[in-house]
Amino acid sequence: MKLPCRKRSFLCQPPHTWSSAMRRVSRSLLLLTGLAATPCAFAQSTPVNLALNQPVSVSSTENPAAFNAANATDGRLDTRWSSEFVSPSWITVDLGSEQSIGRVVLRWENAHATVYTINVSNDGVNWTTVYTNASGKGGTEDISFNPVSARFVSMYGTEKNTQYGYSLFEFEVYATGNGGNPTDPTDPTDPEQPGTPGTVPTVSYNARISGNQTEPAAPFDITDVATFNNPWGLDFLPDGRVVVTEKSDRMYIVTSAGAKTSIGGLPVSVGANGGGGQSGLHDVAASPNFAQDRTLWFSYVAKAADGNNHLTLATARLDESAGAANLSNLKIVWQEPSRYSMRGQPGARIAFAPNGQHVFLAVGDGDIPDANGNRGVSAQMPDTGLGKIIRLNLDGSTPSDNPEASAGGVRGQVWATGFRNPYGLAFDASGNLWETEMGPASGDEFNFIVKGGNYGWPLVSNGNHYNGDAYMPGQPYPRHDTAPQFVQPAAHWGWFSTTNSMSPSGLAFYNGNLFPQWKGSALLGSTSSIALYRVVIDPATNNVKGVERYGRSANGVYTGAVRALKVSPFDGSIWYVKGGSDGALRKLTPKS
């Protein structure tokens, strides 16, 4: 077999000269963003990825700075090699010496080969085909063949699934037998099992396809308490009143009878006067010590000193006098520090640790595209707060037991990585942290959050690119089950060829007495499916066992778009804000 050359470079020299011309990859950080590898004792027979950090040659590169050949053997799934938009294209790894091999693993990005061969050589000149695939499906392709002795291993693609090139996250080569398993100590993408309370779910529950999402009769009535214009967040004060935010820089105290008091002294967000798109004033949470300090925490997207839009977490004292309410002593606790300007998908949910010692902030990816129009890449950038869950001490400092606390800066503040638009964040009764996330076209997620976990966005998703995306329009993302080094969702809604979605927003766990049959369940809001969802969880495994959708109450009121919800700590009733210009604060009580 003769490998074609398209450019005048060392790759177009005779193949036997390649090994002297190929650049050897430097041994850089081999861990996936936000994950840590744990050294353990393994049997000496544990398979090793022979291609890891070995020299690579390719037929072409779409962008040498971003998608160079060395990315395909660096042991990371947040980097990739991409060829120019032509066929045929090839990639060859030099193992350094002759090795007995019998297995190749190709970890494709969305653009993959549909027809290709795997070829081997001892001298880089004479090649033997050991495997042919005429119907490549992409994702992770695990290929075994009769053992051979070879130094050079090549993937030679002749047809592809898109108008783009061929794109590989990783090109792995193994000796005979099983290899590349998640516990391979030489695999730098193998995450440490984070130390968190509870049990990590072992099943990813597809509520729409393989699960049992049902729509039972609602056991509740809905009562409107007060009207709002695009309400976004709510929380209870110790006296039973509720604080509600509107995205356009308004905040109110609401009594159980629906009387509203406007709160003055708010900072200016990009949502002032109805602007800002998805961004503006967002969540609000009463301090764990509100009875003593009267402090409110709130999140908003502000135009910062650099001229860019940044998600901001702030505190202020709530002062009340003579029927008026105002904020004083405003302090910015945290502001997303990157050079990127948030376009949307802010996340912005706030949750306090059960012991009241730490605050968690869910930060969206900002909907920031790369040069190719691929959206969400910021979620895998370790030195931004975008697409992360941030964990802080209440004074804004970094807790010493954060996964990378010693790194300092925003990297030290990160608790978990790889989120698109986390619009729900809450702790269950056992102290486990959970998150809900709006996916792209389909692929909405309900996630059990583990310390240091990487949830994969945008490298994996159970959704698709939007049809109007500049990058890979309408194409599926690599699925979660193709990349076990990322934490899979406990439940997801997908897959679809269209943009059907439930669009989760808001999350609470029910432990009250008004609905005893719901104890231990998660309650998820939904903005596109305009419903309330109950997620049934096995307390022993934290696996999701079922999902119930409630689009209308027992008294005939349509649920509407549930933007945020909380369970009353006083009587166990469920309160939520219905989004939109005709929004409302609503209360759920047992059906009459």
N, C-alpha and C positions, 0 to 999 in steps of 0.2 A: 504494500500500500504506500502511496506517495501522498504526503500531507501538503495541501496547497498553500501557497504564500500570496498575500495580497499587497504587501508593502515592502519597500526596500529597507530592510533592517537586518539585525542579526538573525531574525527568524527566517529570513529568506536565504540564509546561507545553507550549505549542505547540512543535513540533520546531524552528521557525526561531529560537527563543530559546535552544536548548541550548548553542550554542557560547559564549555569554557566561557561562553558568552552570557549565559543566564545569570541573572542577579540572584544571589542567595538572600532569602528573606531574613531580616533581623528578627530576633526573638523578643517580641514586644508583649504587652499585656495580653494574656490568652484567655482571660475570663470574660464571659458575657457581662454586659453592663449591669451592675447592681447585684451580681451573684458572686459567691465565693466557693472555691473548691475545697474539699476536705481531704487531706491525706489519710489514707487508710491502708491496711495491710490486705493485699489480694494475692491470690495464687499466681505463681509465675507464669502460668499458662494463659492468664487473662490477655485477650487480643489487644494489639497496639495499632493505632492508626499510623501506618508507615509513611504516609504522605505529609504528616504534620510538619509544617515549616520547611518542607523540601522545596527546591527550586522548581519553577513553573515556566513553561513557554506556551504562548497562545497564537492563534492565527491573527487576531486583532483585538483591540480594546475600544469599547465605546467612548470611554473617558478615562485616560490613564491616571488622572489624579484621584478620581472617585471610585473607579471600578477596576483597579489594576489586577493583574494575574495573581499576584501573591495573596490576594484576599481569599482565593479559593482553597488555600492550604494553611490559613492562619489559625484554624480552630475556633473561629468566631462565626456566629450567625447574625451579627449586625453589620457584616461587611460582605461584599460579593464581587465576583468578576462578571463583567458583561461584555460580550463581543459587539462588534459593529453589526448593523442590521442586515446581515448577508448570510447566505448559505452557499457552500458548506463553511463551517467554522469548527475549530478544534482547540483542545487544551491538553497539554502533556505535563506530567509530573515526573521528575527525575528522583528516584528513590536513593540515589547515591551509590548503590552497589546492587548486584543481583540478589533478589529476594524471592522466596517461595510465596506466591500470592494465589488467592482463590476467591477474593471478594472485593467488590468496589461498592461504595455507597455514594450516590449523587444526591446532594441536597439542593434542589432547584429553587430559584426564585420564581415569580409568576411566569416569566418568559422561559420556556423550556423546550428541549428537543422532543419531537414526536417520532423521528426516525434517526437512529444513531448506532454506532458500533463502539465497543471497547476493544482497544488494540494494545498489544504489548510488544516490547522489543528489548534486546540486550545491548544493542549498539546505537540505537536511535536512527538506524538506516533501514534495517529489515524488520518488517512488522508482521504480526500475526493477529488475526481477529479472534477473540475468545468469546465475544458475546455480541448479538445483534438484537435490536429492539425496533420493531416497525410500528409500535403503537404506544409510545411513551406518554405517560399520564402526568408527569411532573411530580411535585411534592418531594418526598424522600423515596428514592428508588434504590432498593437493596438488591444487589446483583451478585450471584454466586456462579462460579464456573469451575471446570476441572483445574486443579492446581497446576501452575506453570512457574518457571523460573524467569524473572524479568527484572530489568532495571528501570525501564521507561514504561509508563502506562498512559494511555491517551483516550479521551472521549472525542469521537469524530461525528459531528452532527450534520445531517444533510437536509432535514426538514424541521420546522419549528411551529409553535402554536400561535404566534402573533407576528405582527409586522416588525417587531423589535428584534433584538439579537438573541443570543443564548446567554443565560444568566445563572450562575451557580453560587450559592452561599459557600458550599464546601464540596471538595473532591477528595474522598477518603479511600484509602487502599489498605486492605488487611491480608494477613496470611490466611491459611486455610482454617476453617471452623468459624464459629460465631464470633463476631467482634463488634466494636463500636456500640456496645450496650451502655445504658445510662450510668453504670457503675465502673466504667473503664477509668482507671486512675490517670491515664494519660490524656483523657478527653477533658479539655479545660472548660467545656461548656456544662460539665456535670455540677449542678448546684449543691451546695451544702443544704441539708435539711434544716430550714430555719427553726430556731427555738421559739415557739409561740405556744400559748395555751391551746388546748383542744386538739382535734384530729383533723388532718388535712383530708378533704374529700378525695375519694379514689375514682369517682364516676363523674363524667361530664354529662349532665342531663339535658337532652335536647327537647325542650318543652313543646315545640311545634311538630317535630317529625317523629321521634321515637318515644317521646314521653307521653304522659297522660294529662295534658292540660285539659281541664274540664271547665264548664260554666254552670255551676250549681245555682240554685235560687239563693239570693242574697239574704243573710240573716240579720241585716241591718236596715235602718231608716237613715235618710240623709236630711239634715236640717241646715239651712243657710244661716250663718251667724252675721256676716257683714260682707259688703261688696268691695272689690278692689280692681285696679287696672294693672294687669300683668304682675300679679304677686309671684314671689320667687322663694322665700324662705319663711320659717316660723319657728318659735320656741316658746315654752312656758316660763313664766316668772314664778317665783315661790308663792305668790299670793293667788295663783290660778289664772291671772290674766295672760294674754298671748301677745307676743311681739311679732309683727308681720312686716316683711319688706316688699316693696315694689321695685322692679328693675330700674325704673326711671328716677332713682335717688329719693325714694320716700320710705319712711318707716313709721309704723303706728303701734300703739298699745291698744288692745281690744279687750273689752270685758266679755264675760259669758253672755251678756245680753246684747252684744253687738255694738256698744258705744265705742267710738274710735277717737283716740287722741294722737295727733300728729307729733312726731319727735323732730325737733330742730337740731341744727348743728352738725349735720352730716357732711362728710367730705364729698367732693365732686367726682363722679365716675364718668366713664365714656357713655353711659346710658342716660345721662341727664337730658331732660326734655324729650325722652322717647327715642333717642339715638342709640348707637352702639351695637346694632344687630343683636347677636346673642349675648353680648356683654353689657354689664352695668353694675348695679347694686345686687348682690346675690344673697348669700346665706346669713343667718343671724343665730347666735347661741348665747344663752345666759351663762355667765361664769359659774364654774362649780362652787364658787364662794360668793355668789351674788348677794346673799343675805348680809354679808359683811362688806363687800367692796362695790356692789351695785354696778358691776362691769358687764358690758355687752361686748361680745366678739362678733365681727362681721367681715365679710369678704366682698370685694368689689374690684373691677378692672379700671385702673386709673391711667391717664396719660402722664407718664413719669418725666423726670428731668431730661432724660435722653430723647424725649419726643415720641417714644414708643408706648404701646399699651401693655401694662403689666398687671397680672393678678396680684392683689394686695390683701393682706390679712391685718386687721386693725382692732384696737380696743378703745373703748371710751366709757366714761362714767355716765350713767343715766340719772339725771337730776329731775325731780318733779316738785312743782310748787304751784299752788293756786290754780290747779287744773291744767297747767302747762308742763311740757316735757322737753328736755333738751339734753344733748350730749356735750360733755366737757372732758378735758384732759385726753384729747385724741392722741393715740400712739400707734405708729405703724410698727407692727411686730415682725412682719416678713413681707418682702416683695420679690417676685420672681426676677432674678438678676441677669438673665441672658440678654443678648443683643437683639433678640427677636421681638417683634411686635405681635401681640396676640390678635388674631383675626376673628376668632370665635372659639367654640368648644372649651370654655373656661374651667369646667368642673366646679370648683369653688365651694364644695361642701365641707363643713366643719364637724368634727367629732372630738369629744374629750374621752381620754382613757377612763375606765371605770373608777380608778382610784383618784381621779381628778388632778393628777400630777403632770399630764402631758396633753398637748393639743395636736390633733391630726388635721391636715388640710389636703383635700383631693384636688389636684391641679390637672387640667386638661392639656392636650398637646398643642393648643393654640391654633390648630388648623393651618400649620405653616408648611408649604411645599418646598421640596428641594428643586434643583435646577431642571429636573425632568418633570416637575409637576407632581411628584409622589408626595402625598400629604401624610403628616404625622411622624416624620423621621425624627423630630425633636424628642420624642418619647424615649428613644434609645441613646440620646446624647447624655453622657454622665454628668456633664457640668452645666446642665440647665435644670430648672425645676419643672419644666414642661413634661406632661405625661407621667407625673410621679405622685406618690403620696408622701407628704412631708410630715415629719414628726419633730416637735419642738417642746422644750420646757415652757412653762407658762410665762417666763420672762423673755422668751424669744431665743434663748441660747440653745445650743445643740446638746441633746442628751448623750452622755458618754457611752451608752449601750446601743446607740444607733448602729446599723450594719457597717458603715464606713465613717464613723465619727472622727477617727484620726485623720481622715483626708481633709477635714475642714471645709469651709465654704458650703455651697449648696449640696455638693456631693455628700458631705457629712450629715446633712439634714434629711436625706432621702431614706424612707422606710421601705418603699417598694417602687417598682419601675414598670413602664410599658403599658400605659393606659391611654385611651383615646379621649373620652369625654366622661369622666366619672361624676355622675350627677347624684349619686347616693353613697352615703358613708355612715355606718352605725355599728355599735357593739351589741352582741347578743348577751344573754343573761350569764353565760359562762366566761365572758371576757374576750371572746373572739371577735376580730374586726372583719366586717364584710363590706363589699362595695358593689354598686350597680353602675353599668357603663353603657352608654349609647355606642353601638357599633356603627360601621359604615352602612352599606346597603345590606340590611340584615345583620346577624352576628351580634345582637345585644347580649350582654353578659351579666351574670350574678357571680361574684368572686369572693372566695374565702382568702383573706389577705394574710400572707406569711411574711415574717421579717426577712428582708433581703430578696424577696421573690421578684422575678421578672415575668410579667404577664404577656410579653411578646409583641404587643402592638408597635409598629405596623408590620413586623416580620411575619406574624401569624394572626389570623382572625377567622372566625367561622362566618364571615360575611364576604361581600364582594365590593369591588370598586364601583362607584356610581357610574352610570352610563355616560354622564357628562364630564367625567374626570379627564384631565389632560394626559394622565399616565394610566395605562392599562384599562381603558374605559370598559366597564361591564365585566371585567375578568375577576375570577375568585382570588382571594388571598390564599396563600398556603394555609392549610387547616391546622388547628391546634394539635390534632393527633399525629401530625407528621413531625413534630418537634418537641419531644418529651422534656427537653431541658427548660422549657417555659411552663409556668403554672397554668394548667387548664382551668377554664371556668367551672364552677360548681353546677351551673346551669346556663344554657344559652338558648336563644331563639333564632333558628335558621335551619337549613339554608334556603335561600330563595333566588330565583333569577331576576326578581324585581326588587324594589326597595321596601317591600313589606317589612314592618318592624313594629315592636311594641314601644320602643323609645323610653327606657326606664328613667325615672327622675324621682328622687326621694326614696328613703329607705328607713324603716323602723322595725323593731322586733316587739312582738306582742307578748306581754307577761301580766296583763291586767286580769280582772275578774268578770268584766261584762261579757266577754266572749271566751268562756273557758275552753271551748273546743279549738280555739286558735292559739292557745298558749304554746310558746316556743316557736311559732311561725314567724317568717319574715313577711313584711308588708311592703310591696313595691308599688310606687306610682308609675303611671304610664301616660305619656303625652300624645303619642300618635294612635295608640289603641284605645285612648280615652277610657281608662278603666283602672280599677284597683286590683292588684294581683296578690294572692296569698301563696307563699312558697312553703311547702311542708318539708321539714328537715329531720333526718334521723339523728337524734342527739348523740348516739354512740359513735357514728361515723362522720357526721356532718354532710353525708350525701343527701342530695335532693331526692325526695320520694314522689313529689307531685306538685302540680301548679294549678291554681284555681283563678279564673278571671271573673271579675264582677263589673259589668258595664252599666248596671242599673240597680237601684236599691229596691227593697221590698215595698216601699211606698211610691214606687214608680218614677223616681228622680234619676235621670241619667247621671252617671258618675262624673263625666267630663274629663278633661286633661288634668291628671293629678301631678302637680309640679313638686310638691313637698308634703311630708306628713309626719306627725308625731303622735305618740300615745300619751294621753293625759296621765301624769303620775298621781293624780288625785282620785279619779273614779274609773280609769281604764277605758274611757271613751276615746275614739280615734278622731283626730282633727287633721284636716288637710287644706291646702290652698289649691283651688282650681285655677289653672293658668288662663291667659288670654285677656283681651280688653274687657271682657265681661266676667272677670275673675271673681272669686269669692273665697271667704273662709268658711269651711263646712265642718260639720260634726256628725260622726257616725255613732249611733246608739242601737241597742238591740231592737229588732222590729217589734212593732206594737201589735 
